[in-house]
Amino acid sequence: MSQSILILGAGESGVGAAKLALALGDIPYVSEGGKGKAHFIGELDSAGVAYETGGHTPENWPTFTTVIKSPGIPDSSPTVINLKKNGAEIISEIEFASRHASGKVIAITGANGKTTTTAMIHRMLTDAGINATCVGNIGPSWARDLAERKTDADVTVVEASSFQLDGTTSFRPDVAVLLNITPDHLDRYAYKMENYAAAKWKITQFQTEKDFLVYNSDDNEIEKLISNKGTKASLAPVSSIKSLQTDLIDQEMFHAGLTNKKKEFTIHTPHKKPFSMTIQKLALQGKHNLFNSMAASVTGRILELRSEGIRESLTHFEGVEHRLEYVATINSIRFINDSKATNVNSVWYALECMKTPVIWIAGGVDKGNDYRDLLPLVEEKVKHLICLGKDNSKLIETFSSKVDTVHMAESAEEAVQIAYDLGMPNETVLLSPACASFDIFGSYEERGNKFKNAVKGL
């Protein structure tokens, strides 16, 4: 029996949810608080979906019991508060999609590294000949994928943000991967780390004894959640710092650590031969990518992928757009696009990877970041800071005494030109903003693409 479903937001998740609702025989109504992007509105028109733009008008809404909320709309929104008071069920798009999906589900979350790890796992699966799809923050919405796919995928790999997990009430991945919990989006969570951590923990909240939680055993916040909240899932700890001590770990568990004087890592698989890989053979180098590769490998072994196949995939993995993406070298100055680095920890990883003096392009919408953790790396590696955004007073206050010069830019083109003029041979221009993009750009992708186009235009 069909039902009316209210969808708040006409972005990728909202349009995807509307398409899935139609495919299920339900009647979606989309309410967009802003103007809405033309291509998404065009899709609604083509599909014959009723919608409104320019604000929410409850008096025009159909009768409904379920609301699918865009991840960009906070629970503190007056519209959301009123809907909850009136007894509506408010869920996220991934919750809606999960109720209508078949096959195994692998979900990845974390403040940093989730896009790369998601792509790695998907690459392993497709290399193994498995019918797998990759959805969420990394690609199409899960709901859209279900609506447009002719046959269900055998495995769905979901990159899940805290905003998407907030709206889950039964979402249960077969394998959940929790990479790290470091300060991010604290403005959304009343500037309380415990609220943000609780949102991330929802990735395992509904798991059972049949499921697995692959997690970072080096992360204190995750260890606290395991101790305080617990999970029914089978634990699979991963450490990119500690050596693998099989005598101290339950041999019935999947687990991973360093071996051979930290030159390789090993995945322990219960009742099977361990999987090992030399760190130098990984396509993506750096401490953070080592952990991402290890977490992906554990997931692959849980899914019973062949060791040789995992090794081959990690050796040839090409990385993710907008995440430490090499753009070009011009007059011996390297340009790196790390536009996806929207928090302090991501920038820490980026700077940690840099081997030459850095001209750092940063700035945008501050998310409640504490930039002081970056001070030692900035002092060691950064020569010039270029602030790209409308309000960068916090960045300037924190770093002006640690760099040679500070410059302001109002566009990606201006930032790239300043960086090029400042640059010397064998230096690196790094776009790694530590902030959201929405003051000047529509998304981090737009920011990264404009940066790349500006570099190519030099």
C-alpha positions in Angstrom: 0.0 0.0 0.0 1.5 3.3 -1.0 2.2 6.1 1.5 3.1 9.8 1.2 6.7 10.5 2.3 8.0 14.0 3.1 11.6 14.7 2.0 13.4 17.7 3.4 16.1 18.9 1.0 16.4 18.7 -2.7 20.1 17.7 -3.0 21.6 14.4 -3.9 20.2 12.5 -1.0 16.7 14.1 -1.3 16.4 13.5 -5.0 17.7 10.0 -4.5 15.2 9.3 -1.8 12.4 10.7 -4.0 13.4 8.4 -6.8 13.5 5.4 -4.5 10.1 6.2 -3.0 8.7 6.4 -6.5 10.2 3.0 -7.4 8.6 1.5 -4.3 5.2 2.8 -5.3 5.2 5.6 -2.6 4.3 9.3 -3.1 7.2 11.6 -2.3 6.9 15.3 -1.6 10.2 17.3 -1.5 10.5 20.5 0.5 13.6 22.6 -0.2 14.5 25.5 2.1 16.6 27.3 -0.6 16.4 27.8 -4.3 17.7 24.3 -5.0 20.2 23.4 -7.7 18.9 23.5 -11.2 19.9 20.0 -12.2 18.3 18.4 -9.1 15.1 20.4 -9.6 15.1 19.3 -13.2 15.2 15.7 -12.1 12.2 16.1 -9.9 10.3 17.7 -12.8 11.2 14.9 -15.1 10.2 12.3 -12.6 6.9 14.1 -11.9 7.7 14.6 -8.2 5.8 17.3 -6.4 8.1 19.8 -4.6 8.4 23.3 -3.2 11.5 25.6 -3.0 12.3 28.8 -1.2 11.2 27.7 2.2 9.2 25.0 4.1 5.4 25.5 4.1 3.8 22.8 6.3 0.3 23.9 5.3 1.0 22.7 1.8 2.4 19.3 2.8 0.5 16.0 2.3 -0.4 13.8 5.2 2.6 11.7 6.1 4.2 9.7 8.9 7.8 9.4 7.6 10.2 12.2 6.9 13.6 11.7 5.1 15.9 14.6 6.2 18.9 15.9 4.2 22.1 15.4 6.2 22.7 19.1 5.8 19.7 20.0 8.0 20.5 19.9 11.7 18.2 18.4 14.3 18.0 21.8 15.9 16.2 23.2 12.8 12.8 24.6 13.9 11.1 22.6 11.1 12.6 19.4 12.4 11.8 20.2 16.0 8.1 20.8 15.1 7.9 17.6 13.0 9.2 15.6 16.0 6.7 17.2 18.3 4.0 16.1 16.0 5.2 12.5 16.1 6.8 12.1 12.7 9.4 9.5 12.1 12.5 11.4 10.9 15.2 9.3 9.3 18.2 9.8 7.0 18.5 8.7 3.4 20.9 5.9 4.3 18.4 4.6 6.8 15.6 4.7 4.2 17.8 2.9 1.6 19.0 0.3 4.0 15.4 -0.8 4.6 15.1 -1.7 1.0 18.5 -3.1 0.2 19.7 -6.7 -0.2 23.2 -8.1 -0.2 26.0 -7.4 2.2 26.6 -3.9 3.4 30.0 -2.5 4.3 29.9 1.0 6.0 32.9 3.2 6.7 33.0 6.3 8.9 35.6 8.4 10.6 36.7 12.0 10.8 39.4 11.3 8.3 40.2 8.7 5.7 36.7 7.4 5.0 36.6 8.3 1.4 40.0 6.7 0.7 39.2 3.6 2.6 35.8 3.3 1.0 37.4 3.5 -2.4 40.0 0.9 -1.5 37.4 -1.6 -0.3 35.3 -1.1 -3.4 38.4 -1.5 -5.6 39.3 -4.8 -3.8 35.8 -6.1 -4.4 35.5 -5.2 -8.1 39.1 -6.5 -8.7 37.9 -9.8 -7.2 35.0 -9.9 -9.7 32.3 -9.2 -7.2 29.2 -7.2 -8.1 29.8 -4.2 -5.8 28.5 -0.6 -5.7 30.0 2.4 -3.9 27.6 5.0 -2.5 27.2 7.7 0.1 29.5 10.7 0.4 31.8 9.2 -2.2 29.3 8.8 -5.1 25.6 8.7 -5.8 23.2 8.4 -2.8 22.4 4.9 -1.8 18.7 5.6 -2.5 19.5 6.7 -6.0 21.6 3.7 -6.6 18.8 1.4 -5.6 16.2 3.2 -7.6 18.3 3.2 -10.8 20.0 -0.1 -10.6 18.5 -3.0 -12.7 19.8 -5.7 -10.4 20.8 -5.4 -6.7 24.5 -5.3 -5.9 25.9 -8.3 -4.0 27.9 -5.9 -1.8 27.2 -2.2 -1.1 30.1 -0.1 0.2 28.7 3.0 2.0 30.7 6.0 3.1 28.7 7.3 6.0 29.1 10.7 7.6 28.1 11.5 11.2 25.2 13.6 9.7 23.9 10.6 7.9 24.3 8.3 10.9 22.4 10.8 13.1 19.2 9.8 11.3 19.6 6.0 11.5 17.2 3.9 13.6 18.0 0.4 12.4 20.9 0.6 10.0 23.0 -2.5 10.4 26.1 -3.0 8.3 27.6 -6.5 8.0 31.0 -4.9 8.5 31.3 -1.5 10.0 34.7 0.3 9.8 35.4 3.1 12.3 38.6 4.8 11.3 39.1 7.6 13.9 37.2 10.1 16.0 38.8 13.5 16.1 37.2 16.9 16.4 35.1 17.8 13.4 31.7 19.5 12.8 31.7 20.5 16.5 29.5 23.5 15.6 26.8 20.9 14.6 27.2 19.1 18.0 26.9 21.9 20.5 30.8 22.0 20.6 30.8 18.8 22.6 33.1 16.0 21.5 31.0 13.4 23.2 28.0 14.3 21.0 30.1 13.9 17.8 31.5 10.6 19.0 28.0 9.3 19.8 27.0 10.0 16.2 29.9 8.1 14.8 29.1 5.2 17.2 25.7 4.7 15.6 27.5 2.8 12.8 27.6 -0.2 15.2 24.6 0.5 17.4 22.3 -2.0 15.6 24.9 -4.6 14.7 24.6 -8.2 16.0 26.9 -11.0 16.9 27.0 -12.0 13.3 28.5 -8.6 12.3 32.0 -7.1 12.5 33.4 -3.8 13.8 36.8 -3.0 12.3 38.2 -0.2 14.4 41.3 1.9 15.2 42.7 0.5 18.4 45.1 3.5 18.6 42.2 5.9 19.0 41.4 6.8 22.6 37.9 8.1 21.8 37.0 4.7 20.1 38.5 2.7 23.0 36.4 4.8 25.4 33.2 4.1 23.4 33.9 0.3 23.3 34.4 0.4 27.1 31.4 2.6 27.9 28.8 1.8 25.3 29.9 -1.5 23.9 28.8 -3.3 20.8 27.4 -6.8 20.0 29.5 -7.0 16.9 32.7 -9.1 16.7 35.7 -6.7 17.2 38.5 -6.5 14.7 41.1 -4.1 16.1 43.7 -2.4 13.8 46.9 -0.6 14.9 49.3 1.2 12.6 51.5 2.0 15.5 51.8 -1.1 17.6 53.5 -4.3 16.7 51.2 -7.4 16.3 51.4 -9.4 19.4 49.4 -12.5 18.7 50.1 -14.0 22.1 48.2 -11.1 23.7 45.2 -11.1 21.4 42.3 -13.5 21.1 43.2 -15.8 18.3 39.5 -16.1 17.3 39.5 -12.4 16.3 40.5 -10.6 13.1 43.2 -8.1 14.0 46.1 -6.2 12.4 49.4 -4.7 13.4 53.0 -4.1 12.4 55.6 -6.8 12.1 59.2 -7.2 10.9 60.6 -4.0 12.5 57.5 -2.1 11.3 58.4 -2.6 7.6 55.3 -4.6 6.9 51.8 -5.2 8.4 50.1 -8.5 9.1 46.4 -9.3 9.2 45.6 -12.2 11.5 42.7 -14.3 10.2 41.2 -16.9 12.5 42.0 -20.5 11.4 43.7 -19.3 8.3 47.2 -18.3 7.2 48.0 -14.6 8.1 48.1 -12.0 5.4 51.2 -9.8 5.3 52.2 -6.9 3.0 55.4 -4.8 2.8 54.5 -1.2 3.6 56.7 0.2 0.8 54.6 -1.6 -1.8 51.5 0.3 -0.9 50.4 2.7 -3.6 49.5 5.3 -1.1 52.2 6.2 1.4 52.0 8.1 4.7 51.0 7.1 8.2 47.3 7.8 7.6 47.2 5.8 4.4 49.0 2.9 6.1 46.1 2.7 8.5 43.5 3.1 5.7 45.2 0.2 3.8 45.2 -2.0 6.9 41.6 -1.3 7.7 40.6 -2.1 4.1 42.7 -5.3 4.2 41.0 -6.6 7.4 37.7 -5.9 5.8 38.7 -7.8 2.7 39.8 -10.8 4.8 36.5 -10.7 6.7 34.8 -10.9 3.3 37.0 -13.8 2.4 38.9 -12.1 -0.4 42.1 -13.7 -1.5 45.3 -12.3 0.0 47.0 -12.0 -3.4 44.0 -10.1 -4.7 44.1 -7.6 -1.7 47.8 -7.1 -2.2 47.4 -6.5 -5.9 44.6 -3.9 -5.3 46.5 -2.0 -2.7 49.6 -2.0 -4.9 47.8 -0.3 -7.8 45.3 1.8 -6.0 45.3 5.3 -7.6 43.9 7.4 -4.7 40.8 9.7 -4.5 40.1 13.0 -6.2 40.6 16.1 -3.9 42.5 14.1 -1.3 46.3 14.8 -1.6 45.7 14.7 -5.4 48.8 15.7 -7.4 47.8 18.4 -10.0 51.0 19.5 -11.7 54.5 20.7 -11.4 55.2 24.1 -12.9 58.7 25.5 -12.9 59.7 22.9 -10.3 56.8 24.0 -8.0 54.4 21.1 -7.1 50.7 21.8 -6.7 48.6 19.4 -4.5 44.8 19.5 -4.2 43.6 18.4 -0.8 40.3 20.2 -0.9 38.6 17.4 1.0 40.6 18.2 4.1 37.9 20.1 5.9 39.2 19.6 9.5 42.4 20.0 11.5 43.3 16.3 11.6 43.1 16.0 7.8 45.4 18.9 7.4 47.8 17.4 10.0 48.0 14.3 7.8 48.6 16.4 4.7 51.4 18.5 6.2 52.9 15.4 7.8 53.3 14.0 4.2 55.1 17.0 2.8 58.8 16.6 2.2 59.5 20.1 0.8 58.7 23.7 2.0 55.0 24.4 1.8 52.9 27.3 0.6 49.7 26.5 2.4 46.3 27.6 1.1 43.7 27.3 3.8 40.4 28.8 5.0 36.7 28.8 4.5 33.9 28.3 7.0 35.3 27.4 10.4 33.6 24.4 12.0 34.7 25.0 15.6 38.3 23.9 14.9 41.1 24.2 17.3 44.1 24.9 15.0 46.7 24.8 17.7 47.4 21.1 17.0 48.9 22.2 13.7 51.4 24.7 15.2 54.5 22.4 15.3 54.0 21.2 11.7 53.3 24.7 10.4 56.3 26.1 12.1 58.5 23.2 10.6 57.1 23.1 7.1 55.0 26.1 6.0 56.7 29.2 4.6 53.7 31.2 3.5 50.0 31.0 4.4 47.3 32.1 1.9 43.8 32.5 3.4 41.0 31.7 1.0 37.7 32.7 2.4 35.6 35.5 3.9 36.6 35.3 7.5 40.0 33.9 8.3 40.8 35.8 11.5 41.1 32.6 13.5 43.7 31.2 11.1 45.6 34.5 11.0 45.6 34.8 14.7 46.9 31.2 15.2 49.6 31.1 12.5 50.8 34.6 11.5 53.8 34.4 13.9 54.8 30.9 12.6 55.1 31.7 8.9 57.1 34.2 6.8 54.1 35.9 5.2 50.3 35.8 5.3 48.2 36.7 2.2 44.4 37.0 1.5 42.6 35.7 -1.6 39.0 35.9 -2.6 39.0 33.2 -5.3 40.9 30.0 -6.2 42.4 31.8 -9.1 43.8 34.6 -7.0 45.1 32.1 -4.4 46.9 30.0 -7.0 48.5 33.1 -8.6 49.8 34.4 -5.2 51.2 30.9 -4.4 52.9 30.7 -7.8 54.4 34.1 -7.4 55.7 33.2 -3.9 56.9 29.8 -4.9 60.5 28.7 -5.4 61.8 25.6 -7.1 61.3 22.4 -5.1 58.5 23.9 -3.0 54.9 22.6 -2.8 51.7 24.6 -3.0 49.2 22.7 -0.9 45.4 23.4 -0.9 44.4 21.9 2.4 41.7 24.2 3.8 40.9 22.8 7.3 37.4 24.4 6.8 34.2 23.9 5.0 33.8 25.5 1.6 30.4 27.1 1.7 31.4 30.8 2.1 32.7 30.9 -1.5 32.1 27.5 -3.1 29.2 25.2 -3.4 31.2 22.2 -2.2 34.7 21.0 -1.5 34.6 19.4 -5.0 33.9 22.8 -6.6 36.7 24.3 -4.6 39.2 21.6 -5.6 38.2 21.7 -9.3 38.6 25.5 -9.4 42.0 25.1 -7.8 43.0 22.5 -10.4 41.7 24.7 -13.3 43.6 27.7 -12.0 46.8 25.7 -11.8 46.3 24.5 -15.4 45.8 28.1 -16.4 49.1 29.3 -15.1 
